[in-house]
């Protein structure tokens, strides 16, 4: 079930809360990182609905009542790529297939993807992103150190 994803609203939220977290959500910065929590919030602000499946869903009720996919990079990407029910869906694209509001996973260590950012602007071949943990607003992607990137296009009605 592909939902309506408003890229402009997702990016507006990302820019608003990039440097100071939304107080309505717990900030996980001191206990493992807040990057995926932040990107999940952006996607929610873009109009996607939560999926309350206890084991395979994507939801946030509180710090202690949330799905692993809301805050953990690996579970988040698995949910986006495998979900066929309520909530956001994504497909892997190459760098040229990205749009504002899409998601990039970065592998900054040798073994696994460990950082999530949201695309806030694309100017020519320059990709700007917003992120948490090391809070960033419209930061050029090419200023990050990473071994590998996974580009995820969030699906919307235009993709049907």
Secondary structure, 3 states (H helix, E strand, C coil): CCCCCCHHHHHHHHHHHCCCCCCCCCCCCCCCCCHHHHHHHHHHHCCCCCECCCCCCECEEECCEECHHHHCHHHHHHHHHHCCCCCCCEEEECHHHCCCCCEEEEECCCCCCCEEEEEEEEECCEEEEEECCCCEEEEEHHHCCCCEEEEEEECCHHHC
